[in-house]
Amino acid sequence: MKYIKLFLIIFIAFILFQGCGKKEGQSDSQAPSKEQSNAVQSSSEQIETGQATLEMKQGLPEDYPKDVPLPENVKKIKFIDNSSNKIVILETDVSVQNTINFYKENMKKNGYELDKNQNLVDSENVYNADWKKDKKTVNVAISSQNNITNVVISY
């Protein structure tokens, strides 16, 4: 079930990034800057699924956790805010393996622990892990398509 969820999120992210949205710049800092955190723009797009309509907005949500790092060279940032959680979807031209290493290193550095009770997917081309800090859980999924690394962060 966890794999189906991961691939569904990655598939939706890929479809959403194709041909839509304005490119967003990103510095290589550990946490998003105040300017990036407020980068939510008024434009949005709606995605209809068989069960619900999801609204995709550009930028980062206002409540994006400051202790969840963003990789270098972010090209696009979008998010979905549904009733149970937020999903941030971004693209970078950093390799999948370097992005995976970035999250492994920086999530630990920021006080998160890998949730070993969940299914962990960790290969050279695909990564999916739940990270816990206090009562907060952050899921990080990373994959690549057409030399673009896609990162899906849900919290």
MOURTA-V147324 format. One record per residue. RES is the residue in three letters. OMEGA is omega as a letter, one per 20 degrees, with the letter a starting at -180 (none if undefined). NEAR is the number of other C-alpha atoms within 8 Angstrom. D_CENTER is the distance of its C-alpha to the mean C-alpha in whole Angstrom. Layout:
res: <RES;RES>
omega: <OMEGA;OMEGA>
near: <NEAR;NEAR>
d_center: <D_CENTER;D_CENTER>
//
This chain:
res: <MET;LYS;TYR;ILE;LYS;LEU;PHE;LEU;ILE;ILE;PHE;ILE;ALA;PHE;ILE;LEU;PHE;GLN;GLY;CYS;GLY;LYS;LYS;GLU;GLY;GLN;SER;ASP;SER;GLN;ALA;PRO;SER;LYS;GLU;GLN;SER;ASN;ALA;VAL;GLN;SER;SER;SER;GLU;GLN;ILE;GLU;THR;GLY;GLN;ALA;THR;LEU;GLU;MET;LYS;GLN;GLY;LEU;PRO;GLU;ASP;TYR;PRO;LYS;ASP;VAL;PRO;LEU;PRO;GLU;ASN;VAL;LYS;LYS;ILE;LYS;PHE;ILE;ASP;ASN;SER;SER;ASN;LYS;ILE;VAL;ILE;LEU;GLU;THR;ASP;VAL;SER;VAL;GLN;ASN;THR;ILE;ASN;PHE;TYR;LYS;GLU;ASN;MET;LYS;LYS;ASN;GLY;TYR;GLU;LEU;ASP;LYS;ASN;GLN;ASN;LEU;VAL;ASP;SER;GLU;ASN;VAL;TYR;ASN;ALA;ASP;TRP;LYS;LYS;ASP;LYS;LYS;THR;VAL;ASN;VAL;ALA;ILE;SER;SER;GLN;ASN;ASN;ILE;THR;ASN;VAL;VAL;ILE;SER;TYR>
omega: <a;r;r;r;r;a;r;r;a;r;r;r;a;a;a;a;a;r;r;r;r;r;r;r;a;r;a;r;a;a;a;r;r;r;r;r;r;a;r;a;a;a;r;r;a;r;r;r;r;a;a;r;r;r;r;r;r;r;r;r;a;a;r;a;a;a;r;a;r;a;r;r;r;a;r;r;r;r;r;r;r;a;a;r;r;r;r;a;r;r;r;r;r;a;r;a;r;r;r;r;r;a;r;a;a;r;r;a;a;r;r;r;r;r;a;r;a;r;r;r;a;r;r;a;a;r;r;a;r;r;a;r;a;r;a;r;r;r;r;r;a;r;a;r;a;r;r;r;r;r;r;a;r;a;none>
near: <4;6;6;7;8;10;8;8;9;12;8;8;11;9;7;8;9;6;5;6;7;6;7;9;8;9;7;8;10;10;9;11;7;6;7;10;14;10;10;11;8;6;6;9;7;8;8;8;7;4;5;6;8;11;10;12;13;15;15;14;11;7;5;8;5;7;8;10;12;10;13;10;11;15;12;15;14;12;14;11;10;7;4;4;8;10;11;13;13;12;12;13;10;11;9;13;8;8;12;10;8;9;10;8;8;10;14;9;7;8;7;10;9;8;9;6;4;7;7;9;8;7;6;7;9;12;14;12;13;12;13;12;9;4;5;7;9;10;12;13;13;15;12;11;7;4;7;11;15;15;11;15;11;10;9>
d_center: <20;16;16;17;14;12;13;14;10;10;13;12;9;12;15;13;13;16;18;17;16;17;16;14;15;14;16;16;16;14;13;13;16;18;18;14;14;17;15;15;18;20;19;17;18;18;18;20;20;23;23;21;20;16;16;13;13;13;12;10;12;15;14;11;12;14;14;10;10;9;10;13;14;11;12;11;8;9;8;10;13;15;17;16;12;10;6;4;4;6;9;11;14;14;15;13;15;15;11;12;15;13;11;14;16;14;13;17;18;17;18;16;18;17;18;20;21;18;18;16;16;16;18;18;16;13;12;11;12;12;13;16;17;20;20;16;13;10;8;6;7;8;11;13;15;18;17;14;11;8;4;3;3;6;9>
//
